[in-house]
Amino acid sequence: MKFELYTKDNAPEDSKPLLEDSLKAFGFVPNLHGVMAEVPGMLSTYKDLHNAFQATSFNAEELTVVWQTINVEHECHYCVPAHTGIAHMMKVDSAIIDALVNKIELPTKKLQVLHETTLALVRNRGHLSELELVAFLEAGYEKRNLLEIVLGLTQKVMSNYVNHLAETPVDEPFLPYV
């Protein structure tokens, strides 16, 4: 099944302003947004989730750890290169970016615990063992950070699953990271 890659010109009426905003923010309409535009409420919700996750207490490195942990675990052909490019734009250390994509130990214990906790939440459908919870808190995180991970997970489930269904083509700016 082929999904339409909508533009601001041919999108459903309620999606046109959303795609216009994407164009202003990125300089192009990301193909993911073009696919999601078929359902204006989905695109709007996805953008709201993205903004809400970026407004959490996580810094750029931590946002990247959560996003990429989920993207890699879900084997998202689109989001892994897209968030690799985004992480570079956010000035995240290349060692962190490479570790996430290559599934190797992260450079700090705190980021490694964030990665392991995120992975456990994904794999165990929101359940953590007592040991996982203690390790997370001992690394310096708070219980509110668990809810922030769930917020990021919600965003990534939307994008990863849409990209699997639509086989969304990777945008040109992110092709070097495929």
PAPADREN-590419 format. One record per residue: residue number from 0; residue in one letter; x, y, z negated of N, C-alpha, C, O in turn. Coordinates in steps of 0.001 Angstrom, whole numbers, always signed. Atoms other than C-alpha are relative to their C-alpha. Layout:
# PAPADREN-590419
 num residuo      nx      ny      nz     cax     cay     caz      cx      cy      cz      ox      oy      oz
 NUM       a       X       Y       Z       X       Y       Z       X       Y       Z       X       Y       Z
...
# end
This chain:
# PAPADREN-590419
 num residuo      nx      ny      nz     cax     cay     caz      cx      cy      cz      ox      oy      oz
   0       m    +845   -1170      +0      +0      +0      +0    +897   +1242      +0   +1869   +1326    -750
   1       k    -784   -1228    -135   +1337   +3404    +973    -724   +1139    -712   -1920   +1353    -516
   2       f    +559   -1172    +671    +803   +6440   -1240    +448   +1258    +725   +1557   +1323   +1257
   3       e    -284   -1284    -645    +676   +9962    +144    +994    +801    -835    +902    +830   -2063
   4       l    -884    -973    +644   +3503  +12386    -663    -579   +1374    +328    -267   +1963   +1363
   5       y    +672   -1264    -262   +1413  +15518    -964    +964   +1180    -125   +1942   +1147    -872
   6       t    -707   -1278     +90   +2762  +19009    -419    -994   +1027    -518   -2177    +728    -682
   7       k    +910   -1053    +471   +1340  +22301   -1666   -1025    +364   +1067   -2041    +987    +758
   8       d    +918    -324   -1088    -349  +22610   +1740   -1121   -1019    +191   -2240    -650    +546
   9       n   +1015   +1020    -287   -2187  +19273   +1982    -531    -711   -1248   -1310   -1657   -1133
  10       a    +412    +647   +1248   -2723  +18355   -1686   -1465    +288    -315   -2034   +1256    +190
  11       p   +1336    -333    +507   -6128  +18144   -3336     +34   +1405    -628   +1039   +1810   -1213
  12       e     +52   -1414    +393   -7226  +21672   -4228    +523    +252   -1418   +1274   +1202   -1639
  13       d    -424    -213   +1384   -6668  +21295   -7987   +1479    -292    -227   +2042    +112   -1245
  14       s   -1427    +290    +122   -3130  +20017   -7398    +881   +1066    +642   +2070   +1153    +335
  15       k    -807    -996    -715   -2005  +22879   -5163    +749    +946    -939   +1946   +1151    -739
  16       p    -762    -885    +890   -1135  +25296   -8002   +1057    -756    -812   +2097    -190   -1150
  17       l    -977    +808    +734    +642  +22475   -9859   +1240    -251    +851   +2366    -193    +358
  18       l   -1135    +220    -906   +2798  +21725   -6822    +731   +1307    +279   +1948   +1310    +464
  19       e    -631   -1321    -155   +3436  +25449   -6356    +936    +260   -1193   +2044    +768   -1016
  20       d    -838    -133   +1197   +4764  +25497   -9941   +1240    -889     +97   +2331    -476    -296
  21       s   -1137    +910    -179   +6978  +22486   -9145   +1007    +598    +966   +2215    +545    +735
  22       l    -864    -635    -999   +8342  +24287   -6098    +800   +1145    -620   +1993   +1290    -355
  23       k    -692   -1116    +668   +9181  +27348   -8201   +1040    -515    -989   +2130     +48   -1088
  24       a    -892    +524   +1035  +10788  +25249  -10957   +1215    -717    +573   +2317    -586     +39
  25       f   -1067    +853    -528  +12885  +22922   -8779    +584    +473   +1321   +1666     +37   +1714
  26       g    -433    -395   -1329  +13192  +24682   -5440    -504    -962   +1067    -267    -749   +2256
  27       f    +616    +977    -888  +11382  +21691   -3898   -1096    -693    -809   -1140    -573   -2033
  28       v   +1015    +779    +707   +8397  +19501   -4733    +559   -1407    -173    +707   -2135    +809
  29       p    -490   +1369    +192   +9761  +16328   -6343   -1017   -1006    +530   -2225    -835    +364
  30       n    +887   +1001    -590   +8361  +13282   -4590    -936    -615   -1032   -2078    -939    -706
  31       l    +875    +507   +1055   +7007  +11994   -7909   -1215    +902    -163   -2338    +412    -279
  32       h   +1108    -945    +127   +4896  +15145   -8207    -913     -89   +1220   -2133     +28   +1108
  33       g    +781    +144   -1221   +3812  +14701   -4596    -919   -1208     -43   -2046   -1148    +448
  34       v    +834   +1192    +139   +2525  +11210   -5357   -1094    +247   -1036   -2268     -25    -786
  35       m    +961    -229   +1088    +862  +12201   -8646   -1081   +1010    +375   -2159   +1008    -219
  36       a    +961   -1038    -394    -905  +15104   -6907   -1320    -582    +476   -2331    +119    +500
  37       e   +1250    +653    -415   -3479  +12600   -5637   -1051     +80   -1118   -2250    +163    -854
  38       v    +886     -89   +1168   -4943  +12742   -9160    +447   +1232    -792   +1358   +1139   -1615
  39       p    -449   -1243    +635   -4671  +16358  -10347    +155     -97   -1515   +1091    +473   -2076
  40       g    -104    +151   +1452   -5307  +15404  -13976   +1240    -753    -423   +1801    -486   -1486
  41       m   -1223    +745    +302   -2409  +12962  -13875   +1214    +913    +110   +2059    +940    -784
  42       l   -1142    -889    -186     +30  +15505  -12490     +42   +1055   -1099   +1106   +1349   -1644
  43       s     +77   -1003   +1053   -1148  +18125  -14962    +424    -584   -1348   +1187     +41   -2084
  44       t    -349    +664   +1259    -862  +15701  -17886   +1475    -341     -43   +2129    -151   -1068
  45       y   -1428    +347     -59   +2570  +14512  -16767    +863   +1240    -260   +1820   +1183   -1031
  46       k    -773   -1230    +185   +3867  +18083  -16574    -112    +493   -1446    +867    +966   -2024
  47       d    +185    -397   +1401   +2381  +18862  -19996    +838    -877    -929   +1467    -376   -1861
  48       l    -807    +912    +810   +4032  +15763  -21478   +1490    +325    +130   +2226    +311    -856
  49       h   -1402    -358    -232   +7352  +16734  -19903    +376   +1240    -809   +1403   +1256   -1487
  50       n    -269   -1234    +744   +7175  +20229  -21384     -38    -241   -1504    +789    +299   -2239
  51       a    +109    +289   +1429   +6077  +18894  -24777   +1212    -781    -495   +1719    -512   -1584
  52       f   -1164    +779    +417   +8920  +16370  -24900   +1248    +882     -49   +2068    +752    -958
  53       q   -1153    -903     +10  +11461  +19041  -23992     -41    +971   -1180    +996   +1499   -1581
  54       a    +151    -919   +1131  +10090  +21168  -26858    +163    -698   -1353     -20     -69   -2395
  55       t    -206    +716   +1263  +10799  +18470  -29470   +1307    +460    -639   +1992   +1343    -123
  56       s   -1231    -351    +717  +13663  +18672  -31942   +1247    -604    +640   +2363    -310    +210
  57       f   -1153    +626    -654  +15892  +16610  -29636    +774   +1007    +842    +185   +1865   +1500
  58       n    -845    -824    -872  +18847  +18327  -27952    +109    -671   +1375    -470   -1735   +1594
  59       a    -104    +512   -1378  +19791  +17754  -24289    +543   -1424     +43     +63   -2246    +823
  60       e    -552   +1351     +24  +21886  +14681  -25101   -1044   -1008    -467   -1186   -2081    +120
  61       e   +1002    +908    +544  +19114  +13112  -27164   -1179    -191    +954   -1684   -1304   +1105
  62       l   +1049    +126   -1015  +16448  +13881  -24551    +441    -980   +1079    -325   -1850   +1492
  63       t    -547    +866   -1046  +18669  +12182  -21977     +62   -1448    -463    -256   -2360    +300
  64       v     -67   +1371    +516  +19209   +9148  -24204   -1388    -641     +27   -1535   -1781    +465
  65       v   +1354    +567      +6  +15469   +8653  -24641    -477    -244   +1429    -913   -1347   +1759
  66       w    +461    +159   -1385  +14612   +9270  -20984    +695   -1159    +706     +43   -2045   +1258
  67       q    -734    +993    -783  +17378   +7134  -19520     -83   -1397    -588     -45   -2380    +153
  68       t    +185   +1326    +590  +16996   +4303  -22015   -1260    -636    +563   -1264   -1809    +936
  69       i   +1286    +505    -508  +13395   +3936  -20885     +85    -241   +1505    -358   -1282   +1989
  70       n    -117    +152   -1454  +14155   +4488  -17187    +788   -1243    +380    +386   -1985   +1276
  71       v    -851   +1155    -319  +16905   +1861  -17159    -719   -1290    -389    -713   -2259    +371
  72       e    +728   +1200    +438  +14838    -644  -19168   -1142    -327    +958   -1401   -1496   +1243
  73       h   +1108    +209    -942  +11911    -156  -16774    +482    -191   +1439    -326    -411   +2342
  74       e    -584    +172   -1336  +14285    -437  -13788    -644    +933   +1013   -1037    +508   +2100
  75       c    +640    -971    -889  +12895   +2740  -12249   +1009    +527   +1028   +1928   +1276    +696
  76       h    -903    -363   -1099  +14612   +3223   -8888     +32   +1515    +244   +1008   +2035    +783
  77       y    +107   -1448    -224  +13486   +6881   -8812    +518    +779   -1205   +1325   +1696   -1048
  78       c    -309    -808   +1188  +13861   +8114  -12395   +1447    -127    -466   +1995    +831   -1010
  79       v   -1399    +114    +431  +17336   +6722  -13097    +871   +1015    +744   +1583   +1777     +91
  80       p    -820   -1019    -666  +19002   +8800  -10345    -497   +1425    -262    +311   +2346    -381
  81       a    +524   -1356    +244  +16667  +11769  -10942    +481    +515   -1353    +943   +1652   -1455
  82       h    -431    -460   +1321  +17474  +11914  -14654   +1513     +20    -148   +2033    +699   -1034
  83       t   -1458    -142     -26  +21156  +11354  -13937    +345   +1398    +508   +1172   +2092     -82
  84       g    -215   -1353    -522  +21081  +14510  -11817    -442   +1069    -981    +250   +2069   -1170
  85       i    +516    -966    +979  +18970  +16339  -14403    +948     +99   -1190   +1206   +1197   -1684
  86       a    -941     -15   +1129  +21380  +15318  -17188   +1251    +809    +352   +1763   +1559    -479
  87       h   -1152    -812    -430  +24266  +16785  -15185    -364   +1477      -5    +436   +2309    -433
  88       m    +452   -1400      +5  +22244  +20001  -14721    -119    +538   -1425     +98   +1726   -1666
  89       m    +144    -394   +1396  +21635  +20050  -18488   +1346      +7    -730   +1407    +244   -1937
  90       k   -1369     -12    +552  +25431  +19806  -19020    +228   -1097   -1048    +997    -908   -1990
  91       v    -219   +1143    +880  +25206  +16421  -20779   +1327    -644    +388   +1638    -778   +1571
  92       d   -1311    +631    -197  +28610  +14755  -21181    -137   -1217    +922   -1012   -2058    +718
  93       s     +26   +1113    -961  +29299  +12336  -18303    +156   -1353    -677    -382   -2351    -196
  94       a    -179   +1273    +713  +30364   +9664  -20803   -1346    -524    -505   -1575   -1734    -515
  95       i   +1330    +398    +470  +26811   +9634  -22190    -838    -481   +1185   -1487   -1525   +1117
  96       i    +773    +343   -1197  +25224   +9579  -18734    +432   -1375    +528    -407   -2232    +805
  97       d    -528   +1261    -530  +27479   +6747  -17543    -313   -1181    -912    -646   -2267    -436
  98       a    +279   +1081    +949  +26994   +4695  -20716   -1448    -464    +116   -1725   -1663     +81
  99       l   +1415    +355    -108  +23220   +4816  -20355    -291    -783   +1278    -975   -1805   +1247
 100       v    +260    +648   -1290  +23187   +3868  -16677    +676   -1371     +78    +135   -2304    +671
 101       n    -768   +1245     -82  +25817   +1138  -17120    -222    -931   -1186    +417   -1978   -1287
 102       k    +367    +823   +1154  +24322    -233  -20356   +1200    -355    -872   +1396   -1511   -1248
 103       i   -1142    +203    +893  +27460    +228  -22433    -158    +898   -1230   -1014   +1783   -1258
 104       e     +64    -731   +1269  +28063   +1621  -25933    +111   +1504    +234    +939   +1966   +1020
 105       l     -40   -1466     -80  +27373   +5337  -26309   +1146    +531    -841   +1603    -147   -1762
 106       p   -1192    -517    +665  +30188   +7601  -27510    -150    +360   -1482    +854    +512   -2178
 107       t    +172    -277   +1429  +28626   +8378  -30917    -981   -1009    -594   -1877   -1511     +85
 108       k    +879    +948    +700  +26963   +6143  -33491   -1438    +517     -21   -2377    -257    +166
 109       k   +1352    -567     +91  +23995   +8525  -33828    -759    -183   +1316   -1922    -587   +1306
 110       l    +661    +191   -1297  +23224   +8447  -30082    -246   -1478    +284   -1261   -1838    +880
 111       q    +184   +1441    -195  +23723   +4670  -30030   -1230    -490    -764   -2002   -1300    -251
 112       v   +1174    +388    +792  +21138   +4284  -32807   -1282    +517    +657   -2294    -184    +672
 113       l   +1171    -531    -716  +18721   +6557  -30889    -331    -890   +1193   -1497   -1199   +1437
 114       h    +177    +898   -1147  +19228   +4362  -27817    -614   -1332    -447   -1585   -1804    +144
 115       e    +474   +1304    +468  +18714   +1128  -29778   -1429     +80    -529   -2225    -836    -323
 116       t   +1351    -174    +532  +15613   +2475  -31517   -1006    +177   +1138   -2086    -413   +1121
 117       t    +874    -202   -1164  +14096   +3668  -28235    -223   -1323    +721   -1352   -1655   +1083
 118       l     +89   +1294    -680  +14847    +307  -26628    -890    -961    -791   -1704   -1677    -208
 119       a    +830    +874    +831  +13282   -1544  -29566   -1479    +391    +111   -2347    -477    +203
 120       l   +1388    -447    -127  +10134    +591  -29337    -598    -423   +1344   -1759    -824   +1412
 121       v    +478    +407   -1325   +9855    -148  -25605    -235   -1508     +33   -1307   -1970    +423
 122       r     +79   +1459    -104  +10542   -3868  -25877   -1028    -619    -944   -1624   -1651    -634
 123       n    +881    +569   +1024   +8430   -4419  -28996   -1331    +732    -114   -2035    +621   -1118
 124       r   +1295    -684    -107   +5474   -2255  -27959    -336    +840   -1224   -1445    +797   -1756
 125       g    +221    -936   +1091   +5938    +301  -30708    +316    -533   -1376    +183    +195   -2360
 126       h    -333    +585   +1303   +6998   -2056  -33485   +1495    +105    -259   +2309    -118    +638
 127       l   -1399     +11    +434  +10250   -1618  -35424    +109    -886   -1237    -800    -937   -2066
 128       s    -255    +766   +1224  +11729   -3957  -37990    +442    +971   -1093    +781   +2122    -816
 129       e    -457    -825   +1126  +12620   -2631  -41431   +1469    +381    +196   +1859   +1513     -93
 130       l   -1419    -282    -239  +16326   -2908  -40505    +189   +1079   +1068   +1038   +1959    +924
 131       e     -84   -1010   -1060  +15807    -889  -37307    -400   +1372    -528    +232   +2377    -203
 132       l    +464   -1261    +580  +13907   +1784  -39219   +1050    +589    -939   +1325   +1788    -886
 133       v   -1036    -469    +932  +16570   +2021  -41936   +1208    +518    +777   +1743   +1576    +445
 134       a   -1152    -440    -805  +19367   +2255  -39333    -277   +1355    +647    +608   +2209    +712
 135       f    +390   -1257    -641  +17478   +5061  -37570     +78   +1155    -995    +644   +2206    -695
 136       l      +6   -1055   +1014  +16988   +7069  -40744   +1410    +254    -538   +1777   +1404    -781
 137       e   -1376    -161    +494  +20560   +6437  -41963    +891    +704   +1020   +1902   +1299    +648
 138       a    -779    -688   -1042  +21868   +7770  -38630    -245   +1504     -27    +453   +2258    +650
 139       g    +271   -1428    +114  +20364  +11143  -39548   -1292    +450    +647   -1579   +1646    +705
 140       y   +1286    -358    -596  +17009  +11003  -37819   -1092     -22   -1068    -908    -552   -2164
 141       e   +1147     -75    +915  +13639  +11641  -39452   -1170    -752    +613   -1162   -1081   +1799
 142       k   +1159    +738    -510  +10293   +9881  -39164    -670    +747   +1149   -1196    +116   +2066
 143       r    +602    -767   -1101   +9031  +12737  -36947    +664    -323   +1336     +13    -260   +2379
 144       n    -709    +327   -1232  +11703  +11740  -34398    -547   -1263    +646    -472   -1414   +1866
 145       l    +632   +1200    -565   +9976   +8369  -33987   -1205    +388    +851   -1422    -170   +1926
 146       l   +1161    -464    -769   +6835  +10175  -32856    +450    +737   +1257    -207    +665   +2296
 147       e    -537    -685   -1186   +8944  +12306  -30512    +455   -1004   +1051    +294    -763   +2247
 148       i    -369   +1052    -952  +10333   +9128  -28940   -1255    -523    +699   -1249    -736   +1911
 149       v   +1254    +489    -593   +6755   +7909  -28407    -521   +1000   +1031   -1049    +600   +2068
 150       l    +392   -1022    -973   +5985  +11219  -26677    +806    -157   +1290    +235    -144   +2380
 151       g    -845    +208   -1175   +8957  +10705  -24328    -347   -1295    +721    -334   -1355   +1950
 152       l    +377   +1289    -584   +7925   +7094  -23789   -1292    +127    +798   -1429    -455   +1874
 153       t   +1266    -213    -705   +4433   +8191  -22817    +248    +650   +1361    -320    +235   +2371
 154       q    -344    -670   -1260   +5873  +10528  -20183    +653    -986    +965    +305   -1023   +2145
 155       k    -759    +887    -879   +8226   +7858  -18836    -841   -1167    +502    -632   -1630   +1623
 156       v    +875   +1064    -500   +5566   +5141  -18633    -775    +514   +1213    -917    -187   +2215
 157       m    +725    -568   -1146   +3565   +7458  -16377    +878     +34   +1245    +486    -464   +2301
 158       s    -835    -166   -1193   +6457   +8242  -14062    +569   -1326    +484    +564   -1590   +1686
 159       n    -591   +1266    -422   +8104   +4815  -14057   -1017    -888    +695    -715   -1483   +1730
 160       y   +1018    +868    -588   +4870   +2963  -13330    -494    +544   +1339    -709    -219   +2281
 161       v    +402    -596   -1284   +3796   +5416  -10623   +1071    -274   +1053    +751    -623   +2189
 162       n   -1080    +228    -969   +7203   +5071   -8971     +80   -1456    +437    +407   -1736   +1590
 163       h     +42   +1416    -395   +6950   +1275   -9037   -1124    -242   +1004    -923    -893   +2029
 164       l   +1146    +197    -890   +3494   +1366   -7447    +202    +659   +1358     -84     +66   +2398
 165       a     -97    -792   -1232   +4289   +4050   -4880   +1319    -192    +743   +1474    +273   +1872
 166       e   -1342    +104    -592   +7899   +3069   -4178    +477   +1386    +421    +950   +1593   +1538
 167       t    -301   -1409    -259   +8538   +6797   -4422   +1426    +167    +509   +2370    -288    -139
 168       p   -1361    -239    -494  +11494   +7846   -2272    +738    +988    -906    +164   +1972   -1372
 169       v    -830    -878    +825  +14339   +9433   -4241    +212   +1308    +749    +488   +1309   +1949
 170       d    -188   -1322    -603  +14608  +13175   -3603   +1457    +200    +408   +2374    -302    -242
 171       e   -1333    -218    -543  +17590  +14331   -1571   +1025    +470   -1042   +2143     -44   -1045
 172       p   -1007    -446    +966  +19292  +16206   -4469    +486   -1107    -937   +1563    -995   -1522
 173       f    -373   +1068    +928  +19363  +12966   -6479    +575   -1231    +688    +969   -2183     +15
 174       l    -536   +1145    -740  +20530  +10593   -3728   +1443    -361    -390   +1779   -1546    -407
 175       p   -1355    +378    +407  +24191  +10834   -4838     +59    -860   -1263   +1080   -1493   -1534
 176       y      +6    +750   +1257  +23157   +9198   -8128    -691   -1355    +101    -872   -2048    -901
 177       v    +656   +1308    -184  +21422   +6163   -6609   +1035   -1087    -207    +715   -2271    -103
# end
